[in-house]
């Protein structure tokens, strides 16, 4: 079962760590709001299937790192529809 994990808390928040701990190999991670800060943290090991909301990156003056795919709102909807379940952290 493919799960989309949507997290909006910064990497320093405990909820961000709990999200990563609950992550399975086939799951996907979508970073929104302050969670997009993780896209620029080189020391943070993010899952293979990691996305960041482009509008939130731009609002914070950030770009996605090499391991994070930047997506727009249409991409967010597509991920949500394609997932078997969605968990918001």
PDB file of N, CA, C and O in Angstrom:
ATOM      1  N   UNK A   1       0.840  -1.167   0.000  1.00  0.00           N
ATOM      2  CA  UNK A   1       0.000   0.000   0.000  1.00  0.00           C
ATOM      3  C   UNK A   1       0.895   1.242   0.000  1.00  0.00           C
ATOM      4  O   UNK A   1       1.727   1.419   0.890  1.00  0.00           O
ATOM      5  N   UNK A   2       0.714   2.089  -0.998  1.00  0.00           N
ATOM      6  CA  UNK A   2       1.516   3.304  -1.101  1.00  0.00           C
ATOM      7  C   UNK A   2       0.859   4.423  -0.297  1.00  0.00           C
ATOM      8  O   UNK A   2      -0.315   4.741  -0.491  1.00  0.00           O
ATOM      9  N   UNK A   3       1.634   5.010   0.604  1.00  0.00           N
ATOM     10  CA  UNK A   3       1.146   6.093   1.453  1.00  0.00           C
ATOM     11  C   UNK A   3       1.862   7.383   1.089  1.00  0.00           C
ATOM     12  O   UNK A   3       3.076   7.401   0.885  1.00  0.00           O
ATOM     13  N   UNK A   4       1.094   8.456   1.011  1.00  0.00           N
ATOM     14  CA  UNK A   4       1.660   9.788   0.844  1.00  0.00           C
ATOM     15  C   UNK A   4       1.682  10.453   2.209  1.00  0.00           C
ATOM     16  O   UNK A   4       0.636  10.641   2.830  1.00  0.00           O
ATOM     17  N   UNK A   5       2.859  10.805   2.670  1.00  0.00           N
ATOM     18  CA  UNK A   5       3.021  11.512   3.937  1.00  0.00           C
ATOM     19  C   UNK A   5       3.192  12.996   3.613  1.00  0.00           C
ATOM     20  O   UNK A   5       4.128  13.376   2.910  1.00  0.00           O
ATOM     21  N   UNK A   6       2.298  13.825   4.120  1.00  0.00           N
ATOM     22  CA  UNK A   6       2.393  15.271   3.927  1.00  0.00           C
ATOM     23  C   UNK A   6       2.788  15.884   5.258  1.00  0.00           C
ATOM     24  O   UNK A   6       2.059  15.776   6.244  1.00  0.00           O
ATOM     25  N   UNK A   7       3.942  16.525   5.278  1.00  0.00           N
ATOM     26  CA  UNK A   7       4.428  17.117   6.528  1.00  0.00           C
ATOM     27  C   UNK A   7       4.626  18.618   6.323  1.00  0.00           C
ATOM     28  O   UNK A   7       5.151  19.059   5.300  1.00  0.00           O
ATOM     29  N   UNK A   8       4.192  19.395   7.324  1.00  0.00           N
ATOM     30  CA  UNK A   8       4.320  20.851   7.224  1.00  0.00           C
ATOM     31  C   UNK A   8       5.168  21.446   8.347  1.00  0.00           C
ATOM     32  O   UNK A   8       5.287  22.667   8.453  1.00  0.00           O
ATOM     33  N   UNK A   9       5.742  20.613   9.165  1.00  0.00           N
ATOM     34  CA  UNK A   9       6.571  21.074  10.286  1.00  0.00           C
ATOM     35  C   UNK A   9       8.043  21.094   9.885  1.00  0.00           C
ATOM     36  O   UNK A   9       8.484  20.270   9.083  1.00  0.00           O
ATOM     37  N   UNK A  10       8.792  22.026  10.438  1.00  0.00           N
ATOM     38  CA  UNK A  10      10.216  22.126  10.115  1.00  0.00           C
ATOM     39  C   UNK A  10      10.960  20.885  10.625  1.00  0.00           C
ATOM     40  O   UNK A  10      10.467  20.190  11.513  1.00  0.00           O
ATOM     41  N   UNK A  11      12.136  20.609  10.069  1.00  0.00           N
ATOM     42  CA  UNK A  11      12.895  19.419  10.469  1.00  0.00           C
ATOM     43  C   UNK A  11      13.238  19.366  11.957  1.00  0.00           C
ATOM     44  O   UNK A  11      13.500  18.287  12.488  1.00  0.00           O
ATOM     45  N   UNK A  12      13.239  20.502  12.628  1.00  0.00           N
ATOM     46  CA  UNK A  12      13.559  20.530  14.058  1.00  0.00           C
ATOM     47  C   UNK A  12      12.406  20.036  14.931  1.00  0.00           C
ATOM     48  O   UNK A  12      12.609  19.712  16.102  1.00  0.00           O
ATOM     49  N   UNK A  13      11.217  19.978  14.377  1.00  0.00           N
ATOM     50  CA  UNK A  13      10.039  19.558  15.134  1.00  0.00           C
ATOM     51  C   UNK A  13       9.989  18.030  15.250  1.00  0.00           C
ATOM     52  O   UNK A  13      10.360  17.317  14.318  1.00  0.00           O
ATOM     53  N   UNK A  14       9.534  17.546  16.384  1.00  0.00           N
ATOM     54  CA  UNK A  14       9.453  16.096  16.628  1.00  0.00           C
ATOM     55  C   UNK A  14       8.550  15.401  15.617  1.00  0.00           C
ATOM     56  O   UNK A  14       8.806  14.259  15.235  1.00  0.00           O
ATOM     57  N   UNK A  15       7.506  16.079  15.190  1.00  0.00           N
ATOM     58  CA  UNK A  15       6.567  15.473  14.239  1.00  0.00           C
ATOM     59  C   UNK A  15       7.255  15.126  12.921  1.00  0.00           C
ATOM     60  O   UNK A  15       6.904  14.129  12.290  1.00  0.00           O
ATOM     61  N   UNK A  16       8.217  15.923  12.501  1.00  0.00           N
ATOM     62  CA  UNK A  16       8.963  15.642  11.275  1.00  0.00           C
ATOM     63  C   UNK A  16       9.713  14.318  11.418  1.00  0.00           C
ATOM     64  O   UNK A  16       9.685  13.485  10.512  1.00  0.00           O
ATOM     65  N   UNK A  17      10.371  14.128  12.534  1.00  0.00           N
ATOM     66  CA  UNK A  17      11.093  12.880  12.794  1.00  0.00           C
ATOM     67  C   UNK A  17      10.177  11.675  12.877  1.00  0.00           C
ATOM     68  O   UNK A  17      10.521  10.596  12.394  1.00  0.00           O
ATOM     69  N   UNK A  18       9.011  11.852  13.487  1.00  0.00           N
ATOM     70  CA  UNK A  18       8.044  10.749  13.574  1.00  0.00           C
ATOM     71  C   UNK A  18       7.546  10.364  12.186  1.00  0.00           C
ATOM     72  O   UNK A  18       7.322   9.187  11.905  1.00  0.00           O
ATOM     73  N   UNK A  19       7.376  11.347  11.333  1.00  0.00           N
ATOM     74  CA  UNK A  19       6.960  11.074   9.957  1.00  0.00           C
ATOM     75  C   UNK A  19       8.004  10.215   9.254  1.00  0.00           C
ATOM     76  O   UNK A  19       7.662   9.209   8.633  1.00  0.00           O
ATOM     77  N   UNK A  20       9.261  10.598   9.344  1.00  0.00           N
ATOM     78  CA  UNK A  20      10.321   9.822   8.693  1.00  0.00           C
ATOM     79  C   UNK A  20      10.431   8.415   9.268  1.00  0.00           C
ATOM     80  O   UNK A  20      10.729   7.470   8.537  1.00  0.00           O
ATOM     81  N   UNK A  21      10.195   8.266  10.558  1.00  0.00           N
ATOM     82  CA  UNK A  21      10.263   6.953  11.201  1.00  0.00           C
ATOM     83  C   UNK A  21       9.144   6.032  10.723  1.00  0.00           C
ATOM     84  O   UNK A  21       9.309   4.812  10.719  1.00  0.00           O
ATOM     85  N   UNK A  22       8.018   6.596  10.325  1.00  0.00           N
ATOM     86  CA  UNK A  22       6.870   5.804   9.879  1.00  0.00           C
ATOM     87  C   UNK A  22       6.921   5.501   8.386  1.00  0.00           C
ATOM     88  O   UNK A  22       6.017   4.857   7.854  1.00  0.00           O
ATOM     89  N   UNK A  23       7.944   5.947   7.723  1.00  0.00           N
ATOM     90  CA  UNK A  23       8.051   5.866   6.270  1.00  0.00           C
ATOM     91  C   UNK A  23       8.433   4.466   5.819  1.00  0.00           C
ATOM     92  O   UNK A  23       9.393   3.886   6.326  1.00  0.00           O
ATOM     93  N   UNK A  24       7.677   3.916   4.856  1.00  0.00           N
ATOM     94  CA  UNK A  24       8.005   2.633   4.237  1.00  0.00           C
ATOM     95  C   UNK A  24       8.663   2.875   2.878  1.00  0.00           C
ATOM     96  O   UNK A  24       8.592   3.977   2.334  1.00  0.00           O
ATOM     97  N   UNK A  25       9.288   1.860   2.348  1.00  0.00           N
ATOM     98  CA  UNK A  25      10.070   1.976   1.115  1.00  0.00           C
ATOM     99  C   UNK A  25       9.281   2.535  -0.071  1.00  0.00           C
ATOM    100  O   UNK A  25       9.825   3.328  -0.839  1.00  0.00           O
ATOM    101  N   UNK A  26       8.028   2.149  -0.238  1.00  0.00           N
ATOM    102  CA  UNK A  26       7.230   2.590  -1.383  1.00  0.00           C
ATOM    103  C   UNK A  26       6.458   3.878  -1.122  1.00  0.00           C
ATOM    104  O   UNK A  26       5.756   4.363  -2.009  1.00  0.00           O
ATOM    105  N   UNK A  27       6.575   4.431   0.063  1.00  0.00           N
ATOM    106  CA  UNK A  27       5.841   5.649   0.411  1.00  0.00           C
ATOM    107  C   UNK A  27       6.450   6.868  -0.279  1.00  0.00           C
ATOM    108  O   UNK A  27       7.562   6.828  -0.806  1.00  0.00           O
ATOM    109  N   UNK A  28       5.684   7.941  -0.255  1.00  0.00           N
ATOM    110  CA  UNK A  28       6.140   9.216  -0.796  1.00  0.00           C
ATOM    111  C   UNK A  28       6.028  10.276   0.286  1.00  0.00           C
ATOM    112  O   UNK A  28       5.162  10.197   1.158  1.00  0.00           O
ATOM    113  N   UNK A  29       6.907  11.267   0.227  1.00  0.00           N
ATOM    114  CA  UNK A  29       6.925  12.354   1.200  1.00  0.00           C
ATOM    115  C   UNK A  29       6.725  13.667   0.467  1.00  0.00           C
ATOM    116  O   UNK A  29       7.423  13.961  -0.504  1.00  0.00           O
ATOM    117  N   UNK A  30       5.765  14.456   0.938  1.00  0.00           N
ATOM    118  CA  UNK A  30       5.537  15.786   0.389  1.00  0.00           C
ATOM    119  C   UNK A  30       5.806  16.814   1.473  1.00  0.00           C
ATOM    120  O   UNK A  30       5.155  16.817   2.518  1.00  0.00           O
ATOM    121  N   UNK A  31       6.768  17.685   1.218  1.00  0.00           N
ATOM    122  CA  UNK A  31       7.126  18.751   2.147  1.00  0.00           C
ATOM    123  C   UNK A  31       6.328  20.003   1.792  1.00  0.00           C
ATOM    124  O   UNK A  31       6.353  20.456   0.647  1.00  0.00           O
ATOM    125  N   UNK A  32       5.621  20.560   2.777  1.00  0.00           N
ATOM    126  CA  UNK A  32       4.862  21.788   2.576  1.00  0.00           C
ATOM    127  C   UNK A  32       5.184  22.763   3.702  1.00  0.00           C
ATOM    128  O   UNK A  32       5.793  22.389   4.704  1.00  0.00           O
ATOM    129  N   UNK A  33       4.775  24.002   3.530  1.00  0.00           N
ATOM    130  CA  UNK A  33       4.967  25.045   4.533  1.00  0.00           C
ATOM    131  C   UNK A  33       6.411  25.021   5.047  1.00  0.00           C
ATOM    132  O   UNK A  33       7.340  25.001   4.239  1.00  0.00           O
ATOM    133  N   UNK A  34       6.623  25.023   6.365  1.00  0.00           N
ATOM    134  CA  UNK A  34       7.987  25.075   6.917  1.00  0.00           C
ATOM    135  C   UNK A  34       8.789  23.794   6.716  1.00  0.00           C
ATOM    136  O   UNK A  34      10.006  23.801   6.900  1.00  0.00           O
ATOM    137  N   UNK A  35       8.145  22.711   6.348  1.00  0.00           N
ATOM    138  CA  UNK A  35       8.877  21.463   6.108  1.00  0.00           C
ATOM    139  C   UNK A  35       9.796  21.563   4.897  1.00  0.00           C
ATOM    140  O   UNK A  35      10.754  20.798   4.787  1.00  0.00           O
ATOM    141  N   UNK A  36       9.515  22.505   3.977  1.00  0.00           N
ATOM    142  CA  UNK A  36      10.380  22.634   2.796  1.00  0.00           C
ATOM    143  C   UNK A  36      11.803  23.042   3.167  1.00  0.00           C
ATOM    144  O   UNK A  36      12.716  22.910   2.352  1.00  0.00           O
ATOM    145  N   UNK A  37      11.997  23.530   4.371  1.00  0.00           N
ATOM    146  CA  UNK A  37      13.348  23.856   4.841  1.00  0.00           C
ATOM    147  C   UNK A  37      14.245  22.623   4.740  1.00  0.00           C
ATOM    148  O   UNK A  37      15.447  22.747   4.504  1.00  0.00           O
ATOM    149  N   UNK A  38      13.668  21.444   4.918  1.00  0.00           N
ATOM    150  CA  UNK A  38      14.429  20.190   4.852  1.00  0.00           C
ATOM    151  C   UNK A  38      15.066  19.976   3.486  1.00  0.00           C
ATOM    152  O   UNK A  38      16.082  19.289   3.381  1.00  0.00           O
ATOM    153  N   UNK A  39      14.486  20.550   2.442  1.00  0.00           N
ATOM    154  CA  UNK A  39      15.033  20.382   1.092  1.00  0.00           C
ATOM    155  C   UNK A  39      16.439  20.958   0.971  1.00  0.00           C
ATOM    156  O   UNK A  39      17.206  20.538   0.105  1.00  0.00           O
ATOM    157  N   UNK A  40      16.783  21.909   1.825  1.00  0.00           N
ATOM    158  CA  UNK A  40      18.096  22.530   1.759  1.00  0.00           C
ATOM    159  C   UNK A  40      19.061  22.092   2.838  1.00  0.00           C
ATOM    160  O   UNK A  40      20.163  22.631   2.939  1.00  0.00           O
ATOM    161  N   UNK A  41      18.665  21.119   3.650  1.00  0.00           N
ATOM    162  CA  UNK A  41      19.525  20.645   4.738  1.00  0.00           C
ATOM    163  C   UNK A  41      20.302  19.424   4.250  1.00  0.00           C
ATOM    164  O   UNK A  41      19.758  18.324   4.154  1.00  0.00           O
ATOM    165  N   UNK A  42      21.571  19.632   3.947  1.00  0.00           N
ATOM    166  CA  UNK A  42      22.394  18.561   3.370  1.00  0.00           C
ATOM    167  C   UNK A  42      22.572  17.384   4.317  1.00  0.00           C
ATOM    168  O   UNK A  42      22.690  16.244   3.866  1.00  0.00           O
ATOM    169  N   UNK A  43      22.594  17.635   5.607  1.00  0.00           N
ATOM    170  CA  UNK A  43      22.839  16.563   6.574  1.00  0.00           C
ATOM    171  C   UNK A  43      21.603  15.708   6.847  1.00  0.00           C
ATOM    172  O   UNK A  43      21.694  14.685   7.526  1.00  0.00           O
ATOM    173  N   UNK A  44      20.461  16.120   6.327  1.00  0.00           N
ATOM    174  CA  UNK A  44      19.217  15.391   6.560  1.00  0.00           C
ATOM    175  C   UNK A  44      19.019  14.344   5.471  1.00  0.00           C
ATOM    176  O   UNK A  44      19.028  14.666   4.283  1.00  0.00           O
ATOM    177  N   UNK A  45      18.844  13.103   5.878  1.00  0.00           N
ATOM    178  CA  UNK A  45      18.643  12.013   4.927  1.00  0.00           C
ATOM    179  C   UNK A  45      17.155  11.876   4.629  1.00  0.00           C
ATOM    180  O   UNK A  45      16.387  11.383   5.456  1.00  0.00           O
ATOM    181  N   UNK A  46      16.757  12.316   3.437  1.00  0.00           N
ATOM    182  CA  UNK A  46      15.349  12.266   3.043  1.00  0.00           C
ATOM    183  C   UNK A  46      15.079  11.013   2.217  1.00  0.00           C
ATOM    184  O   UNK A  46      15.988  10.485   1.576  1.00  0.00           O
ATOM    185  N   UNK A  47      13.838  10.537   2.229  1.00  0.00           N
ATOM    186  CA  UNK A  47      13.482   9.345   1.449  1.00  0.00           C
ATOM    187  C   UNK A  47      13.677   9.564  -0.056  1.00  0.00           C
ATOM    188  O   UNK A  47      13.768  10.697  -0.527  1.00  0.00           O
ATOM    189  N   UNK A  48      13.738   8.474  -0.780  1.00  0.00           N
ATOM    190  CA  UNK A  48      13.921   8.522  -2.231  1.00  0.00           C
ATOM    191  C   UNK A  48      12.795   9.264  -2.929  1.00  0.00           C
ATOM    192  O   UNK A  48      13.049  10.060  -3.833  1.00  0.00           O
ATOM    193  N   UNK A  49      11.563   9.018  -2.527  1.00  0.00           N
ATOM    194  CA  UNK A  49      10.396   9.632  -3.162  1.00  0.00           C
ATOM    195  C   UNK A  49       9.993  10.872  -2.371  1.00  0.00           C
ATOM    196  O   UNK A  49       9.024  10.847  -1.613  1.00  0.00           O
ATOM    197  N   UNK A  50      10.742  11.954  -2.554  1.00  0.00           N
ATOM    198  CA  UNK A  50      10.519  13.170  -1.769  1.00  0.00           C
ATOM    199  C   UNK A  50      10.198  14.341  -2.693  1.00  0.00           C
ATOM    200  O   UNK A  50      10.889  14.574  -3.684  1.00  0.00           O
ATOM    201  N   UNK A  51       9.144  15.068  -2.355  1.00  0.00           N
ATOM    202  CA  UNK A  51       8.675  16.201  -3.138  1.00  0.00           C
ATOM    203  C   UNK A  51       8.528  17.413  -2.225  1.00  0.00           C
ATOM    204  O   UNK A  51       8.311  17.269  -1.022  1.00  0.00           O
ATOM    205  N   UNK A  52       8.646  18.600  -2.798  1.00  0.00           N
ATOM    206  CA  UNK A  52       8.440  19.840  -2.046  1.00  0.00           C
ATOM    207  C   UNK A  52       7.533  20.749  -2.863  1.00  0.00           C
ATOM    208  O   UNK A  52       7.680  20.858  -4.080  1.00  0.00           O
ATOM    209  N   UNK A  53       6.609  21.389  -2.193  1.00  0.00           N
ATOM    210  CA  UNK A  53       5.675  22.289  -2.860  1.00  0.00           C
ATOM    211  C   UNK A  53       6.425  23.549  -3.298  1.00  0.00           C
ATOM    212  O   UNK A  53       6.988  24.276  -2.480  1.00  0.00           O
ATOM    213  N   UNK A  54       6.417  23.781  -4.598  1.00  0.00           N
ATOM    214  CA  UNK A  54       7.178  24.876  -5.199  1.00  0.00           C
ATOM    215  C   UNK A  54       6.816  26.244  -4.616  1.00  0.00           C
ATOM    216  O   UNK A  54       7.705  27.060  -4.373  1.00  0.00           O
ATOM    217  N   UNK A  55       5.548  26.501  -4.392  1.00  0.00           N
ATOM    218  CA  UNK A  55       5.113  27.793  -3.846  1.00  0.00           C
ATOM    219  C   UNK A  55       5.708  28.036  -2.463  1.00  0.00           C
ATOM    220  O   UNK A  55       6.075  29.165  -2.136  1.00  0.00           O
ATOM    221  N   UNK A  56       5.806  26.987  -1.653  1.00  0.00           N
ATOM    222  CA  UNK A  56       6.374  27.128  -0.310  1.00  0.00           C
ATOM    223  C   UNK A  56       7.890  27.319  -0.363  1.00  0.00           C
ATOM    224  O   UNK A  56       8.454  28.054   0.447  1.00  0.00           O
ATOM    225  N   UNK A  57       8.545  26.661  -1.313  1.00  0.00           N
ATOM    226  CA  UNK A  57       9.981  26.883  -1.504  1.00  0.00           C
ATOM    227  C   UNK A  57      10.243  28.344  -1.875  1.00  0.00           C
ATOM    228  O   UNK A  57      11.106  29.001  -1.293  1.00  0.00           O
ATOM    229  N   UNK A  58       9.484  28.836  -2.852  1.00  0.00           N
ATOM    230  CA  UNK A  58       9.662  30.216  -3.310  1.00  0.00           C
ATOM    231  C   UNK A  58       9.369  31.214  -2.200  1.00  0.00           C
ATOM    232  O   UNK A  58      10.079  32.209  -2.056  1.00  0.00           O
ATOM    233  N   UNK A  59       8.331  30.956  -1.416  1.00  0.00           N
ATOM    234  CA  UNK A  59       7.960  31.869  -0.330  1.00  0.00           C
ATOM    235  C   UNK A  59       9.076  32.004   0.699  1.00  0.00           C
ATOM    236  O   UNK A  59       9.164  33.016   1.395  1.00  0.00           O
ATOM    237  N   UNK A  60       9.924  30.990   0.793  1.00  0.00           N
ATOM    238  CA  UNK A  60      11.015  31.002   1.769  1.00  0.00           C
ATOM    239  C   UNK A  60      12.374  31.259   1.118  1.00  0.00           C
ATOM    240  O   UNK A  60      13.410  31.180   1.777  1.00  0.00           O
ATOM    241  N   UNK A  61      12.360  31.565  -0.171  1.00  0.00           N
ATOM    242  CA  UNK A  61      13.607  31.852  -0.881  1.00  0.00           C
ATOM    243  C   UNK A  61      14.505  30.647  -1.043  1.00  0.00           C
ATOM    244  O   UNK A  61      15.728  30.782  -1.075  1.00  0.00           O
ATOM    245  N   UNK A  62      13.907  29.456  -1.146  1.00  0.00           N
ATOM    246  CA  UNK A  62      14.664  28.208  -1.231  1.00  0.00           C
ATOM    247  C   UNK A  62      14.493  27.551  -2.590  1.00  0.00           C
ATOM    248  O   UNK A  62      13.572  27.875  -3.340  1.00  0.00           O
ATOM    249  N   UNK A  63      15.384  26.631  -2.895  1.00  0.00           N
ATOM    250  CA  UNK A  63      15.239  25.760  -4.055  1.00  0.00           C
ATOM    251  C   UNK A  63      15.318  24.326  -3.559  1.00  0.00           C
ATOM    252  O   UNK A  63      15.858  24.056  -2.486  1.00  0.00           O
ATOM    253  N   UNK A  64      14.778  23.415  -4.345  1.00  0.00           N
ATOM    254  CA  UNK A  64      14.827  22.012  -3.930  1.00  0.00           C
ATOM    255  C   UNK A  64      16.232  21.468  -4.150  1.00  0.00           C
ATOM    256  O   UNK A  64      16.912  21.844  -5.105  1.00  0.00           O
ATOM    257  N   UNK A  65      16.656  20.588  -3.266  1.00  0.00           N
ATOM    258  CA  UNK A  65      17.957  19.952  -3.400  1.00  0.00           C
ATOM    259  C   UNK A  65      17.912  18.868  -4.465  1.00  0.00           C
ATOM    260  O   UNK A  65      16.873  18.634  -5.081  1.00  0.00           O
ATOM    261  N   UNK A  66      19.028  18.218  -4.673  1.00  0.00           N
ATOM    262  CA  UNK A  66      19.131  17.184  -5.706  1.00  0.00           C
ATOM    263  C   UNK A  66      18.202  16.006  -5.445  1.00  0.00           C
ATOM    264  O   UNK A  66      17.736  15.369  -6.390  1.00  0.00           O
ATOM    265  N   UNK A  67      17.926  15.708  -4.182  1.00  0.00           N
ATOM    266  CA  UNK A  67      17.104  14.540  -3.854  1.00  0.00           C
ATOM    267  C   UNK A  67      15.623  14.878  -3.686  1.00  0.00           C
ATOM    268  O   UNK A  67      14.823  14.002  -3.359  1.00  0.00           O
ATOM    269  N   UNK A  68      15.254  16.142  -3.909  1.00  0.00           N
ATOM    270  CA  UNK A  68      13.870  16.579  -3.711  1.00  0.00           C
ATOM    271  C   UNK A  68      13.333  17.138  -5.021  1.00  0.00           C
ATOM    272  O   UNK A  68      13.972  17.977  -5.656  1.00  0.00           O
ATOM    273  N   UNK A  69      12.149  16.666  -5.422  1.00  0.00           N
ATOM    274  CA  UNK A  69      11.507  17.134  -6.646  1.00  0.00           C
ATOM    275  C   UNK A  69      10.527  18.246  -6.291  1.00  0.00           C
ATOM    276  O   UNK A  69       9.659  18.071  -5.436  1.00  0.00           O
ATOM    277  N   UNK A  70      10.670  19.380  -6.948  1.00  0.00           N
ATOM    278  CA  UNK A  70       9.763  20.505  -6.738  1.00  0.00           C
ATOM    279  C   UNK A  70       8.498  20.293  -7.576  1.00  0.00           C
ATOM    280  O   UNK A  70       8.581  20.008  -8.771  1.00  0.00           O
ATOM    281  N   UNK A  71       7.321  20.434  -6.939  1.00  0.00           N
ATOM    282  CA  UNK A  71       6.058  20.249  -7.658  1.00  0.00           C
ATOM    283  C   UNK A  71       5.125  21.426  -7.381  1.00  0.00           C
ATOM    284  O   UNK A  71       5.264  22.123  -6.376  1.00  0.00           O
ATOM    285  N   UNK A  72       4.172  21.632  -8.293  1.00  0.00           N
ATOM    286  CA  UNK A  72       3.174  22.675  -8.108  1.00  0.00           C
ATOM    287  C   UNK A  72       1.920  22.074  -7.477  1.00  0.00           C
ATOM    288  O   UNK A  72       1.907  20.900  -7.109  1.00  0.00           O
ATOM    289  N   UNK A  73       0.868  22.882  -7.355  1.00  0.00           N
ATOM    290  CA  UNK A  73      -0.358  22.395  -6.720  1.00  0.00           C
ATOM    291  C   UNK A  73      -1.006  21.259  -7.511  1.00  0.00           C
ATOM    292  O   UNK A  73      -1.578  20.343  -6.920  1.00  0.00           O
ATOM    293  N   UNK A  74      -0.921  21.310  -8.844  1.00  0.00           N
ATOM    294  CA  UNK A  74      -1.463  20.209  -9.647  1.00  0.00           C
ATOM    295  C   UNK A  74      -0.722  18.907  -9.354  1.00  0.00           C
ATOM    296  O   UNK A  74      -1.330  17.839  -9.297  1.00  0.00           O
ATOM    297  N   UNK A  75       0.585  19.002  -9.170  1.00  0.00           N
ATOM    298  CA  UNK A  75       1.372  17.830  -8.806  1.00  0.00           C
ATOM    299  C   UNK A  75       0.991  17.288  -7.444  1.00  0.00           C
ATOM    300  O   UNK A  75       0.979  16.076  -7.229  1.00  0.00           O
ATOM    301  N   UNK A  76       0.680  18.193  -6.525  1.00  0.00           N
ATOM    302  CA  UNK A  76       0.241  17.778  -5.186  1.00  0.00           C
ATOM    303  C   UNK A  76      -1.074  17.008  -5.266  1.00  0.00           C
ATOM    304  O   UNK A  76      -1.243  15.979  -4.612  1.00  0.00           O
ATOM    305  N   UNK A  77      -1.994  17.513  -6.068  1.00  0.00           N
ATOM    306  CA  UNK A  77      -3.277  16.821  -6.245  1.00  0.00           C
ATOM    307  C   UNK A  77      -3.049  15.448  -6.866  1.00  0.00           C
ATOM    308  O   UNK A  77      -3.666  14.468  -6.448  1.00  0.00           O
ATOM    309  N   UNK A  78      -2.169  15.369  -7.857  1.00  0.00           N
ATOM    310  CA  UNK A  78      -1.879  14.089  -8.508  1.00  0.00           C
ATOM    311  C   UNK A  78      -1.317  13.077  -7.511  1.00  0.00           C
ATOM    312  O   UNK A  78      -1.747  11.923  -7.495  1.00  0.00           O
ATOM    313  N   UNK A  79      -0.363  13.497  -6.681  1.00  0.00           N
ATOM    314  CA  UNK A  79       0.190  12.595  -5.665  1.00  0.00           C
ATOM    315  C   UNK A  79      -0.902  12.101  -4.717  1.00  0.00           C
ATOM    316  O   UNK A  79      -0.943  10.923  -4.361  1.00  0.00           O
ATOM    317  N   UNK A  80      -1.774  13.005  -4.319  1.00  0.00           N
ATOM    318  CA  UNK A  80      -2.851  12.662  -3.390  1.00  0.00           C
ATOM    319  C   UNK A  80      -3.807  11.644  -3.998  1.00  0.00           C
ATOM    320  O   UNK A  80      -4.202  10.683  -3.337  1.00  0.00           O
ATOM    321  N   UNK A  81      -4.174  11.853  -5.247  1.00  0.00           N
ATOM    322  CA  UNK A  81      -5.112  10.948  -5.926  1.00  0.00           C
ATOM    323  C   UNK A  81      -4.486   9.577  -6.156  1.00  0.00           C
ATOM    324  O   UNK A  81      -5.174   8.562  -6.046  1.00  0.00           O
ATOM    325  N   UNK A  82      -3.208   9.532  -6.470  1.00  0.00           N
ATOM    326  CA  UNK A  82      -2.537   8.266  -6.775  1.00  0.00           C
ATOM    327  C   UNK A  82      -2.195   7.440  -5.536  1.00  0.00           C
ATOM    328  O   UNK A  82      -1.958   6.237  -5.646  1.00  0.00           O
ATOM    329  N   UNK A  83      -2.168   8.060  -4.376  1.00  0.00           N
ATOM    330  CA  UNK A  83      -1.815   7.341  -3.144  1.00  0.00           C
ATOM    331  C   UNK A  83      -2.983   6.489  -2.659  1.00  0.00           C
ATOM    332  O   UNK A  83      -4.148   6.849  -2.829  1.00  0.00           O
ATOM    333  N   UNK A  84      -2.648   5.353  -2.051  1.00  0.00           N
ATOM    334  CA  UNK A  84      -3.677   4.508  -1.445  1.00  0.00           C
ATOM    335  C   UNK A  84      -4.209   5.139  -0.167  1.00  0.00           C
ATOM    336  O   UNK A  84      -5.379   4.983   0.182  1.00  0.00           O
ATOM    337  N   UNK A  85      -3.331   5.850   0.519  1.00  0.00           N
ATOM    338  CA  UNK A  85      -3.747   6.580   1.719  1.00  0.00           C
ATOM    339  C   UNK A  85      -2.835   7.780   1.905  1.00  0.00           C
ATOM    340  O   UNK A  85      -1.698   7.803   1.434  1.00  0.00           O
ATOM    341  N   UNK A  86      -3.368   8.782   2.610  1.00  0.00           N
ATOM    342  CA  UNK A  86      -2.640  10.026   2.852  1.00  0.00           C
ATOM    343  C   UNK A  86      -2.620  10.284   4.352  1.00  0.00           C
ATOM    344  O   UNK A  86      -3.651  10.210   5.021  1.00  0.00           O
ATOM    345  N   UNK A  87      -1.432  10.588   4.872  1.00  0.00           N
ATOM    346  CA  UNK A  87      -1.289  10.946   6.285  1.00  0.00           C
ATOM    347  C   UNK A  87      -0.703  12.351   6.345  1.00  0.00           C
ATOM    348  O   UNK A  87       0.355  12.614   5.774  1.00  0.00           O
ATOM    349  N   UNK A  88      -1.390  13.244   7.034  1.00  0.00           N
ATOM    350  CA  UNK A  88      -0.894  14.608   7.238  1.00  0.00           C
ATOM    351  C   UNK A  88      -0.298  14.697   8.632  1.00  0.00           C
ATOM    352  O   UNK A  88      -0.949  14.357   9.620  1.00  0.00           O
ATOM    353  N   UNK A  89       0.932  15.152   8.702  1.00  0.00           N
ATOM    354  CA  UNK A  89       1.641  15.231   9.976  1.00  0.00           C
ATOM    355  C   UNK A  89       1.591  16.633  10.498  1.00  0.00           C
ATOM    356  O   UNK A  89       2.133  16.912  11.568  1.00  0.00           O
TER     357      UNK A  89
END
